[in-house]
């Protein structure tokens, strides 16, 4: 069953909000490059506390961008792809709307 356009926009909003932070973007980039990682590995080489990394991972998880699993006592974080794909689809819709609006404006200007 396909979702209504407005429902899809509402679903994508938390993704865009989560992507609006530089550290969260770096975390996503790291997970994309290295796969499943622990908080210890995600914190290594940064000047960010484990607590801050955890907080940002929870924001990403609430937006559906990452998920956590356990391996023994360790929590491993990994990307989930569908929310990013849906956000990309929403951006494509917006880009197409802009393209059509610009074409209408160009036609209007050129006919005068």
BAFI-3210 file (N, C-alpha, C; in Angstrom, 3 decimals, decimal comma, padded with zeros to 6 digits):
// residues 112
n [1|2|3|4|5|6|7|8|9|10|11|12|13|14|15|16|17|18|19|20|21|22|23|24|25|26|27|28|29|30|31|32|33|34|35|36|37|38|39|40|41|42|43|44|45|46|47|48|49|50|51|52|53|54|55|56|57|58|59|60|61|62|63|64|65|66|67|68|69|70|71|72|73|74|75|76|77|78|79|80|81|82|83|84|85|86|87|88|89|90|91|92|93|94|95|96|97|98|99|100|101|102|103|104|105|106|107|108|109|110|111|112]
n.u [000,833|000,667|001,884|000,230|001,115|001,425|001,669|004,068|005,807|005,598|006,664|009,282|010,260|011,486|013,855|015,182|015,531|017,250|019,465|020,455|022,667|026,108|027,804|026,165|025,944|028,594|028,753|026,969|028,341|030,640|029,565|028,561|030,901|032,396|030,706|028,962|029,420|030,779|030,042|032,400|034,238|033,138|033,607|036,343|039,236|037,987|036,987|034,840|032,524|031,579|029,012|027,861|028,039|026,357|023,920|023,498|023,348|020,970|019,144|019,430|018,535|015,871|014,899|014,982|017,277|019,491|020,218|020,413|022,156|022,932|026,003|027,105|028,146|028,365|027,104|026,206|026,121|024,399|023,743|020,477|018,783|016,318|014,941|016,669|016,531|013,835|013,844|015,477|013,819|011,809|013,249|013,780|011,191|010,674|012,732|011,930|009,519|010,490|011,974|009,896|008,522|010,447|010,652|008,084|008,244|010,311|009,085|007,018|008,427|009,781|007,701|006,815]
n.v [-001,176|002,141|005,146|008,218|011,368|013,529|012,149|010,851|013,023|013,964|011,785|011,911|014,217|014,031|012,800|014,716|016,641|015,273|015,036|017,537|018,190|018,519|016,656|014,384|013,843|013,162|010,830|009,162|009,014|007,692|005,230|004,367|003,982|002,169|000,184|-001,790|-000,442|000,020|002,210|002,924|002,624|004,516|006,822|006,969|008,795|011,213|014,329|014,077|013,148|009,880|009,890|012,060|011,120|008,912|010,192|011,540|009,344|008,236|010,174|009,860|007,223|007,495|008,814|006,790|006,230|004,820|001,732|-000,268|-003,076|-005,876|-007,365|-009,573|-007,801|-005,485|-002,741|-002,425|-000,232|000,502|001,550|002,183|001,822|002,639|005,053|007,110|006,734|007,369|010,059|011,061|010,602|012,441|014,839|014,738|015,058|017,681|019,000|018,498|019,915|022,523|022,710|022,598|024,937|026,889|026,540|027,367|030,044|030,924|030,569|032,413|034,848|034,933|035,158|037,725]
n.w [000,000|-000,942|000,483|001,249|-000,283|001,597|004,010|003,564|003,461|006,083|007,419|006,518|007,674|010,371|009,619|008,038|010,024|011,776|010,150|010,153|011,690|012,170|013,519|013,646|010,927|010,422|011,961|010,562|008,143|008,950|009,811|007,373|005,958|007,512|008,476|010,956|014,167|017,458|020,247|021,435|019,321|017,576|018,970|019,155|018,288|018,180|019,706|021,285|023,760|024,955|025,934|024,551|021,912|022,124|022,668|020,217|018,509|019,366|018,545|015,784|015,625|016,445|014,256|012,511|011,104|011,978|013,664|016,613|017,839|019,913|020,842|022,815|025,599|024,284|022,423|019,107|016,380|013,371|009,990|008,628|005,651|004,365|005,400|004,502|001,754|001,339|002,132|000,147|-002,071|-001,457|-001,678|-004,408|-005,434|-004,605|-006,007|-008,647|-008,664|-008,377|-010,750|-012,656|-011,934|-012,515|-015,272|-016,041|-015,251|-016,915|-019,440|-019,199|-018,925|-021,355|-023,196|-023,031]
ca.u [000,000|001,461|001,532|-000,171|002,262|001,601|002,166|005,482|006,538|005,629|007,593|010,646|010,666|012,496|015,124|015,836|015,947|018,417|020,593|020,841|023,741|027,377|028,292|025,338|026,357|029,882|028,463|026,401|029,433|031,511|028,853|028,485|032,232|032,971|029,721|028,515|030,466|030,418|030,210|033,835|034,869|032,640|034,185|037,797|039,766|037,211|037,042|033,448|032,344|030,704|027,642|027,392|027,860|025,153|022,768|023,298|022,899|019,548|018,411|019,437|017,683|014,476|014,550|015,025|018,476|020,404|019,644|021,389|022,028|023,896|026,910|027,594|027,866|028,617|026,067|026,734|025,233|024,517|022,806|019,305|018,749|015,042|014,627|017,458|015,967|012,588|014,212|015,969|012,642|011,149|014,064|013,568|009,878|010,851|013,567|011,093|008,586|011,257|012,285|008,679|008,241|011,410|010,267|006,920|008,728|011,063|008,111|006,301|009,342|010,106|006,546|006,609]
ca.v [000,000|003,374|006,204|009,497|012,292|014,275|011,212|010,610|014,226|013,981|010,732|012,319|015,396|013,731|012,459|015,975|017,270|014,544|015,285|018,937|018,362|018,082|015,442|013,258|013,522|012,440|009,484|008,405|008,781|006,656|003,951|003,967|003,551|001,083|-000,820|-001,777|000,000|000,283|003,605|003,105|002,847|005,774|007,914|006,980|009,795|012,455|015,021|014,031|012,136|008,738|010,310|012,899|010,235|008,133|011,085|011,764|008,088|008,063|011,060|009,180|006,035|007,950|009,171|005,560|006,204|003,801|000,815|-000,815|-004,483|-006,260|-008,500|-009,687|-006,589|-004,343|-002,290|-002,101|000,658|000,375|002,327|001,597|002,560|003,119|006,461|007,967|006,612|008,132|011,486|011,368|010,700|013,712|015,890|014,670|015,666|019,128|019,454|018,485|021,038|023,731|022,715|022,976|026,351|027,690|026,480|028,252|031,421|031,207|030,719|033,670|035,958|034,934|035,524|039,184]
ca.w [000,000|-001,053|001,419|000,670|-000,334|002,853|005,027|003,268|003,871|007,549|007,823|006,179|008,449|011,398|008,963|007,704|011,286|012,286|009,257|010,274|012,666|011,586|014,173|013,211|009,554|010,505|012,457|009,444|007,196|009,535|009,754|005,961|005,524|008,311|008,886|012,357|015,088|018,850|020,656|021,662|018,012|017,012|019,753|018,969|017,373|018,232|020,993|021,710|024,802|024,650|026,251|023,443|020,763|022,409|022,499|018,792|017,917|019,694|017,630|014,492|015,745|016,485|012,876|011,734|010,267|012,498|014,655|017,545|018,202|020,949|020,685|024,189|026,377|023,414|021,508|017,786|015,645|011,921|009,180|007,991|004,393|003,835|005,664|003,608|000,410|001,335|002,152|-001,208|-002,943|-001,160|-002,286|-005,856|-005,689|-004,461|-007,122|-009,851|-008,551|-008,666|-012,183|-013,381|-011,648|-013,272|-016,682|-016,202|-015,161|-018,147|-020,532|-018,963|-019,205|-022,778|-024,016|-022,947]
c.u [000,882|000,948|001,140|001,027|002,484|002,125|003,650|006,325|006,671|006,620|009,042|011,145|011,683|013,860|015,883|016,317|017,210|019,655|021,130|021,947|025,030|027,892|027,469|025,660|027,676|029,675|027,895|027,473|030,337|030,851|028,732|029,817|032,683|031,990|029,367|029,673|029,899|030,591|031,692|034,548|034,422|033,248|035,682|038,205|038,978|037,443|035,641|033,302|031,449|029,251|027,066|027,139|026,577|023,901|022,471|022,838|021,425|018,673|018,318|018,530|016,206|013,991|014,583|016,269|019,502|019,630|020,778|021,097|023,106|024,732|027,593|027,178|027,949|027,392|026,729|025,679|025,482|023,453|021,594|019,040|017,441|014,729|015,420|016,934|014,671|012,869|014,717|014,804|011,914|011,927|013,905|012,227|010,004|011,665|012,759|010,080|009,292|011,579|011,070|008,350|009,188|011,092|009,053|007,348|009,471|010,096|007,376|007,175|009,606|008,924|006,258|007,505]
c.v [001,245|004,395|007,454|010,446|013,052|013,384|010,943|011,816|014,276|012,942|011,147|013,462|015,072|013,375|013,743|016,694|016,600|014,818|016,707|019,205|017,761|016,783|014,231|012,865|012,750|011,011|008,608|008,058|007,660|005,289|003,447|003,394|002,270|-000,001|-000,681|-001,424|000,199|001,777|003,892|003,396|004,163|006,986|008,061|008,029|011,088|013,116|015,091|012,909|011,006|009,109|011,156|012,050|009,435|008,969|011,293|010,487|007,842|008,980|010,397|007,945|006,428|008,369|007,941|005,397|005,165|002,877|000,203|-002,294|-004,784|-007,446|-008,633|-008,459|-005,330|-004,026|-001,901|-001,307|000,482|001,226|001,501|002,444|003,217|004,574|007,431|007,909|007,425|009,632|011,916|011,503|012,021|014,880|015,905|015,287|017,188|019,686|019,504|019,631|022,349|023,832|023,143|024,450|027,255|027,684|027,367|029,712|031,817|031,431|032,048|034,870|036,070|035,330|037,013|039,956]
c.w [000,000|-000,063|000,664|000,694|000,968|003,966|004,818|003,680|005,380|008,059|007,572|007,052|009,550|010,806|008,638|008,960|011,833|011,439|009,383|011,276|012,098|012,209|013,739|011,769|009,550|011,006|011,340|008,422|007,686|009,480|008,317|005,493|006,221|008,734|010,355|013,280|016,484|019,133|020,905|020,349|017,388|017,723|019,504|017,928|017,318|019,583|021,582|022,733|024,301|024,881|025,108|022,197|020,933|022,183|021,012|018,080|018,201|018,843|016,258|014,512|015,753|015,100|011,961|010,884|010,706|013,428|015,452|017,763|019,231|020,484|022,033|024,984|025,519|022,544|020,191|017,018|014,155|011,240|008,803|006,754|004,019|004,173|004,783|002,178|000,302|001,357|000,776|-002,179|-002,717|-001,757|-003,806|-006,242|-005,634|-005,623|-008,418|-009,834|-008,882|-010,149|-012,996|-013,164|-012,431|-014,768|-016,956|-016,166|-016,432|-019,309|-020,401|-019,329|-020,710|-023,654|-023,969|-023,844]
res [x|x|x|x|x|x|x|x|x|x|x|x|x|x|x|x|x|x|x|x|x|x|x|x|x|x|x|x|x|x|x|x|x|x|x|x|x|x|x|x|x|x|x|x|x|x|x|x|x|x|x|x|x|x|x|x|x|x|x|x|x|x|x|x|x|x|x|x|x|x|x|x|x|x|x|x|x|x|x|x|x|x|x|x|x|x|x|x|x|x|x|x|x|x|x|x|x|x|x|x|x|x|x|x|x|x|x|x|x|x|x|x]
***
